Amino acid sequence: MKTFSPERANALLPKLVPLVDELLTKRRDLAIKLLESDPALHHVQQPHAQRLAGVRSPFPPPRFGELKLEIHRLIHRIESLGCIVKDIDLGLIDFPASRGGMPIYLCWKAGEPAVKHWHGAEEGFSSRKRL
């Protein structure tokens, strides 16, 4: 596993930020599409029309497979750089590192100007500390 120093993690941000921004956009788009397609959220219910459409079509409604695939590809591209996508809703990225010989993660959140935090390998975002 690749390990990072704070300098090395920060040097990767210019390449990482556009990928994370795109990931956040695709994730938001998927959430919107899923909400828009939820029949429980539509005020006007036409069960008879829905049944007829279901009978005529042998295929289930699309579940946004291409968008999901794009999200998976972005996660793979980000993780191929050696970091770990921890939360795609918040844009949390961890960078494997060590501190005093112990494994830790350098922690960055989308929108932050630099990698300035870390947390233990068994901890998460809520336990992060300043470098």
Number of C-alpha atoms within 10 A of each C-alpha: 7 9 16 19 15 18 10 12 23 17 13 16 17 9 12 19 18 12 16 25 14 14 22 20 14 18 18 14 13 18 12 11 14 12 13 12 14 9 13 10 10 11 7 8 11 10 10 9 10 11 10 10 11 13 10 8 9 8 8 7 9 8 12 11 10 10 15 14 11 15 20 13 13 19 19 13 15 20 16 10 13 17 25 18 17 17 13 17 12 12 17 17 23 27 25 20 24 17 13 6 7 9 14 20 26 28 28 24 20 19 12 9 11 16 24 17 18 26 22 18 15 9 12 14 19 7 11 17 13 10 11
